[in-house]
Amino acid sequence: MRRLAIVALIALIGMLPFAASAQTNAAAPTAAKTDYIYPLVLATGALAGVVGVNLFSFPYFTLPLSVASPAGAAISSPAAAAASRIFVITSGIAGAWIASWLYNGKI
């Protein structure tokens, strides 16, 4: 059994490509210029999206603020808290998407 393992190992090593044939002559890709302002644009857009949607929806409905008041903690359910998180995340993504479109001209 030991001889079979040694023969199999030598056969597999013999099948490996040589280092010279494994390398290509293609040049390495050049790095693109980094835009350092773009993450700030996305963050600002996300914050503006959350604030804008909350200001727009204030007269009609509000998010459950179970932490803010003790009376609200007994009323709000886990489903309402999850829905408010989804609402905030969706409005933040939409705000970042719009900010990206305004900054780059494409989405």
One Martini backbone bead per residue (centre of mass of N, CA, C, O) as a GRO file, in nm:
protein
  107
    1MET     BB    1   0.057   0.064  -0.019
    2ARG     BB    2   0.300   0.251  -0.002
    3ARG     BB    3   0.393   0.220  -0.299
    4LEU     BB    4   0.135   0.330  -0.429
    5ALA     BB    5   0.155   0.615  -0.305
    6ILE     BB    6   0.432   0.685  -0.426
    7VAL     BB    7   0.357   0.649  -0.725
    8ALA     BB    8   0.120   0.851  -0.727
    9LEU     BB    9   0.286   1.098  -0.640
   10ILE     BB   10   0.489   1.094  -0.876
   11ALA     BB   11   0.273   1.117  -1.099
   12LEU     BB   12   0.151   1.388  -1.006
   13ILE     BB   13   0.412   1.554  -1.020
   14GLY     BB   14   0.458   1.497  -1.329
   15MET     BB   15   0.177   1.656  -1.413
   16LEU     BB   16   0.285   1.909  -1.350
   17PRO     BB   17   0.350   2.209  -1.439
   18PHE     BB   18   0.565   2.412  -1.537
   19ALA     BB   19   0.661   2.727  -1.454
   20ALA     BB   20   0.701   2.833  -1.747
   21SER     BB   21   0.407   2.737  -1.852
   22ALA     BB   22   0.230   2.891  -1.630
   23GLN     BB   23   0.323   3.147  -1.752
   24THR     BB   24   0.256   3.462  -1.871
   25ASN     BB   25   0.298   3.756  -2.095
   26ALA     BB   26   0.108   3.926  -1.958
   27ALA     BB   27   0.016   4.212  -1.842
   28ALA     BB   28  -0.057   4.390  -1.589
   29PRO     BB   29  -0.302   4.545  -1.459
   30THR     BB   30  -0.413   4.854  -1.423
   31ALA     BB   31  -0.493   5.092  -1.211
   32ALA     BB   32  -0.746   5.265  -1.117
   33LYS     BB   33  -0.881   5.547  -1.037
   34THR     BB   34  -0.956   5.675  -0.731
   35ASP     BB   35  -1.268   5.752  -0.566
   36TYR     BB   36  -1.298   5.915  -0.254
   37ILE     BB   37  -1.600   6.043  -0.266
   38TYR     BB   38  -1.810   5.814  -0.317
   39PRO     BB   39  -1.869   5.711  -0.024
   40LEU     BB   40  -1.981   5.988   0.069
   41VAL     BB   41  -2.214   6.001  -0.129
   42LEU     BB   42  -2.359   5.744  -0.032
   43ALA     BB   43  -2.394   5.824   0.267
   44THR     BB   44  -2.549   6.086   0.216
   45GLY     BB   45  -2.780   5.957   0.056
   46ALA     BB   46  -2.879   5.768   0.277
   47LEU     BB   47  -2.943   5.983   0.489
   48ALA     BB   48  -3.133   6.150   0.309
   49GLY     BB   49  -3.337   5.923   0.260
   50VAL     BB   50  -3.424   5.876   0.552
   51VAL     BB   51  -3.506   6.166   0.620
   52GLY     BB   52  -3.703   6.218   0.384
   53VAL     BB   53  -3.903   5.987   0.444
   54ASN     BB   54  -3.968   6.069   0.735
   55LEU     BB   55  -4.078   6.354   0.665
   56PHE     BB   56  -4.298   6.259   0.463
   57SER     BB   57  -4.438   6.037   0.677
   58PHE     BB   58  -4.525   6.189   0.941
   59PRO     BB   59  -4.837   6.262   0.903
   60TYR     BB   60  -4.928   5.952   0.855
   61PHE     BB   61  -4.670   5.793   0.977
   62THR     BB   62  -4.490   5.603   1.219
   63LEU     BB   63  -4.245   5.470   1.381
   64PRO     BB   64  -4.168   5.239   1.607
   65LEU     BB   65  -4.090   5.359   1.948
   66SER     BB   66  -4.008   5.144   2.193
   67VAL     BB   67  -3.763   5.295   2.342
   68ALA     BB   68  -3.878   5.584   2.408
   69SER     BB   69  -4.134   5.436   2.537
   70PRO     BB   70  -4.297   5.242   2.766
   71ALA     BB   71  -4.574   5.219   2.616
   72GLY     BB   72  -4.455   5.120   2.336
   73ALA     BB   73  -4.332   4.843   2.428
   74ALA     BB   74  -4.612   4.692   2.461
   75ILE     BB   75  -4.720   4.737   2.160
   76SER     BB   76  -4.485   4.656   2.007
   77SER     BB   77  -4.373   4.441   1.772
   78PRO     BB   78  -4.148   4.253   1.605
   79ALA     BB   79  -4.276   4.316   1.327
   80ALA     BB   80  -4.262   4.626   1.351
   81ALA     BB   81  -3.956   4.643   1.387
   82ALA     BB   82  -3.885   4.502   1.120
   83ALA     BB   83  -4.035   4.701   0.936
   84SER     BB   84  -3.868   4.953   1.015
   85ARG     BB   85  -3.596   4.844   0.917
   86ILE     BB   86  -3.678   4.801   0.624
   87PHE     BB   87  -3.759   5.095   0.572
   88VAL     BB   88  -3.479   5.223   0.630
   89ILE     BB   89  -3.305   5.055   0.432
   90THR     BB   90  -3.462   5.125   0.174
   91SER     BB   91  -3.424   5.434   0.191
   92GLY     BB   92  -3.113   5.425   0.190
   93ILE     BB   93  -3.075   5.285  -0.083
   94ALA     BB   94  -3.230   5.494  -0.249
   95GLY     BB   95  -3.046   5.734  -0.175
   96ALA     BB   96  -2.780   5.612  -0.286
   97TRP     BB   97  -2.881   5.572  -0.575
   98ILE     BB   98  -2.940   5.871  -0.636
   99ALA     BB   99  -2.656   5.977  -0.570
  100SER     BB  100  -2.514   5.809  -0.788
  101TRP     BB  101  -2.669   5.929  -1.027
  102LEU     BB  102  -2.584   6.227  -0.977
  103TYR     BB  103  -2.271   6.178  -0.984
  104ASN     BB  104  -2.245   5.981  -1.257
  105GLY     BB  105  -2.517   5.932  -1.446
  106LYS     BB  106  -2.533   5.639  -1.318
  107ILE     BB  107  -2.623   5.311  -1.173
   0.00000   0.00000   0.00000
